[in-house]
Structures are given as structure tokens and as C-alpha cells.
Amino acid sequence: MSLNDIYNLPASEKLHLIEQLWDRLDDTDIVSPDWHKEVLDERRKRYENGEVKTISLEEFKKQR
């Protein structure tokens, strides 16, 4: 199957292919770059220091 064949598939079949590929990935296939951890560490630090305003899921849903 060529890439062009995939492009021409109906959306449901494309999603099925994506699911099959995703299911075949394992933890060793995906490596996050170091900067991802740095960003998460900084966000956690800001949260723990009270620098981030949070709201409950219910409050969020009301805003929508």
C-alpha cells in the first residue's frame, strides 16, 4: 500500500491504521527530548509555589 493509497482511504480506515500503528509502539520507540522534562519540571515548580491559578473540572465546564 502506497502513501497515496492511504491518503485516499476513508477516514474510518485511516483511523484504523493509526490505531494499529499506535498499538505496535512500545516505550523504547518513543524518546522525549530533555527539554520536555525541563518544561514539566518548571510547570510543577510554579504550581507547587502557588504561582498558577487552577480551577476544578466543573468550573472549567461552566466556562465553556
C-alpha positions in Angstrom: 0.0 0.0 0.0 1.5 3.3 -1.0 1.2 6.6 0.8 -1.2 7.8 -1.9 -3.4 4.8 -1.3 -3.5 5.7 2.4 -4.4 9.3 1.6 -7.3 8.1 -0.4 -8.8 5.9 2.3 -12.0 6.9 4.1 -11.4 8.5 7.5 -12.5 5.4 9.4 -9.9 3.2 7.7 -7.2 5.8 8.2 -8.1 5.8 11.9 -7.9 2.1 12.0 -4.4 2.2 10.5 -3.4 4.8 13.1 -4.7 2.6 15.9 -2.8 -0.4 14.6 0.4 1.5 14.4 -0.1 3.1 17.8 -0.7 -0.3 19.4 2.6 -1.6 18.0 4.7 1.2 19.6 6.5 0.4 22.8 8.2 2.6 25.4 11.6 2.2 23.7 10.2 3.6 20.4 9.4 7.0 21.9 12.1 9.1 23.5 11.1 12.5 24.8 13.8 15.2 24.4 15.3 16.6 27.6 13.6 19.9 27.2 10.2 18.2 27.7 11.2 17.2 31.2 12.6 20.7 31.8 9.2 22.3 30.8 7.3 19.9 33.0 9.6 20.4 36.0 9.2 24.2 35.6 5.4 23.9 35.5 5.4 21.7 38.6 7.6 24.2 40.4 5.3 27.1 39.5 2.3 25.0 40.6 3.9 24.0 43.9 4.9 27.6 44.6 1.3 28.8 44.1 2.1 30.7 41.0 -0.5 29.0 38.9 -4.3 29.5 39.3 -6.2 26.3 39.0 -9.9 25.6 38.6 -12.0 22.4 39.1 -13.2 20.4 36.1 -16.8 21.6 37.0 -15.7 25.2 36.9 -14.0 24.6 33.6 -17.1 23.0 32.1 -19.2 26.0 33.2 -16.9 28.4 31.3 -17.5 26.5 28.0 
